[in-house]
């Protein structure tokens, strides 16, 4: 059970560190794929009762219950990851608001990197 907690926290830390870049949503979507696959595998006998899958036949009636838990776990990872993605990154003091260029020691309040006028804080 601790694996699931470590898996979720690892994904959320990676998304937090990479938010604002294209890597974060890609990691979030890629992390959902094994959970989605497990949910489909667990629900497979419900849609195809004539299949004789030995692994899923041993689950008895618990396959649907496990599918609900894996689906809820995937939704939780996706929801918390989306909240993390939506949080804006902080701009350090003395940096441009637009491009985060370090303006300490700059002679004017205009950013030399992007040309933004309201860049000085």
C-alpha positions as CSV (number, residue, x, y, z in Angstrom):
1,X,0.0,0.0,0.0
2,X,2.9,2.4,0.6
3,X,3.8,2.1,-3.1
4,X,0.6,3.9,-4.1
5,X,1.4,6.8,-1.8
6,X,5.0,7.0,-2.9
7,X,3.8,6.9,-6.6
8,X,1.3,9.7,-6.1
9,X,3.7,11.9,-4.2
10,X,6.4,11.3,-6.7
11,X,4.1,12.4,-9.6
12,X,3.0,15.5,-7.7
13,X,6.5,16.5,-6.8
14,X,7.6,16.1,-10.5
15,X,4.5,18.1,-11.7
16,X,5.2,20.8,-9.0
17,X,8.8,21.2,-10.0
18,X,8.1,21.3,-13.7
19,X,4.9,23.4,-13.7
20,X,4.9,26.1,-16.3
21,X,6.7,23.8,-18.8
22,X,5.3,21.3,-21.2
23,X,6.8,18.4,-19.2
24,X,4.4,18.7,-16.3
25,X,1.2,17.9,-18.1
26,X,3.0,15.2,-20.1
27,X,4.2,13.5,-16.9
28,X,0.7,13.8,-15.4
29,X,-1.0,12.2,-18.4
30,X,1.7,9.5,-18.7
31,X,1.3,8.6,-15.0
32,X,-2.4,8.0,-15.5
33,X,-2.0,5.5,-18.3
34,X,-0.9,2.5,-16.1
35,X,-3.8,3.2,-13.7
36,X,-6.2,3.4,-16.6
37,X,-4.8,0.2,-18.0
38,X,-5.3,-1.6,-14.6
39,X,-8.9,-0.3,-14.4
40,X,-9.7,-1.7,-17.9
41,X,-8.1,-5.0,-17.1
42,X,-10.1,-5.3,-13.9
43,X,-13.3,-4.4,-15.6
44,X,-12.7,-6.7,-18.6
45,X,-14.6,-9.7,-17.2
46,X,-17.6,-7.5,-16.6
47,X,-17.9,-6.8,-20.3
48,X,-16.8,-10.2,-21.5
49,X,-18.0,-12.9,-19.1
50,X,-17.2,-15.7,-21.5
51,X,-13.4,-15.0,-21.3
52,X,-11.4,-17.4,-19.2
53,X,-8.7,-15.2,-17.8
54,X,-7.1,-17.1,-14.9
55,X,-5.8,-14.0,-13.2
56,X,-9.1,-12.2,-13.1
57,X,-11.1,-15.4,-12.4
58,X,-9.4,-15.7,-9.1
59,X,-10.6,-12.3,-8.0
60,X,-14.2,-13.5,-7.6
61,X,-16.6,-10.5,-7.2
62,X,-13.8,-8.2,-6.1
63,X,-12.7,-7.2,-9.6
64,X,-15.3,-4.4,-9.9
65,X,-14.5,-3.1,-6.4
66,X,-10.8,-3.0,-7.2
67,X,-11.6,-1.2,-10.5
68,X,-13.5,1.4,-8.5
69,X,-10.5,1.9,-6.2
70,X,-8.0,2.1,-9.0
71,X,-10.3,4.6,-10.9
72,X,-10.7,6.7,-7.8
73,X,-6.9,6.6,-7.2
74,X,-6.3,7.7,-10.8
75,X,-8.9,10.5,-10.5
76,X,-7.2,11.7,-7.3
77,X,-3.8,11.8,-8.9
78,X,-5.3,13.7,-11.9
79,X,-7.3,16.2,-9.8
80,X,-4.4,17.1,-7.4
81,X,-2.0,17.2,-10.3
82,X,-4.3,19.6,-12.2
83,X,-4.5,21.8,-9.1
84,X,-0.8,21.8,-8.8
85,X,-0.5,22.7,-12.5
86,X,-2.9,25.6,-12.0
87,X,-0.9,27.3,-9.2
88,X,1.2,30.1,-10.6
89,X,4.9,30.1,-10.2
90,X,6.3,32.8,-7.9
91,X,8.4,35.5,-9.5
92,X,11.5,36.2,-7.3
93,X,12.0,39.7,-6.0
94,X,14.0,41.9,-8.4
95,X,13.1,39.8,-11.5
96,X,11.0,40.6,-14.5
97,X,7.4,39.6,-14.1
98,X,7.2,38.4,-17.8
99,X,10.4,36.5,-18.4
100,X,11.9,36.3,-14.9
101,X,15.1,37.9,-16.0
102,X,17.2,39.1,-13.0
103,X,17.0,42.9,-12.9
104,X,19.3,43.6,-10.0
105,X,21.7,46.2,-11.1
106,X,19.8,47.2,-14.2
107,X,19.9,50.9,-14.9
108,X,16.3,51.2,-16.0
109,X,13.0,49.6,-15.1
110,X,12.7,48.2,-18.6
111,X,13.6,44.6,-19.0
112,X,16.6,44.2,-21.4
113,X,15.5,40.6,-22.2
114,X,11.8,41.0,-23.2
115,X,11.3,44.8,-23.2
116,X,8.5,44.8,-20.7
117,X,8.0,48.2,-19.0
118,X,6.3,47.0,-15.9
119,X,8.9,44.4,-15.2
120,X,10.6,46.0,-12.1
121,X,9.1,45.0,-8.7
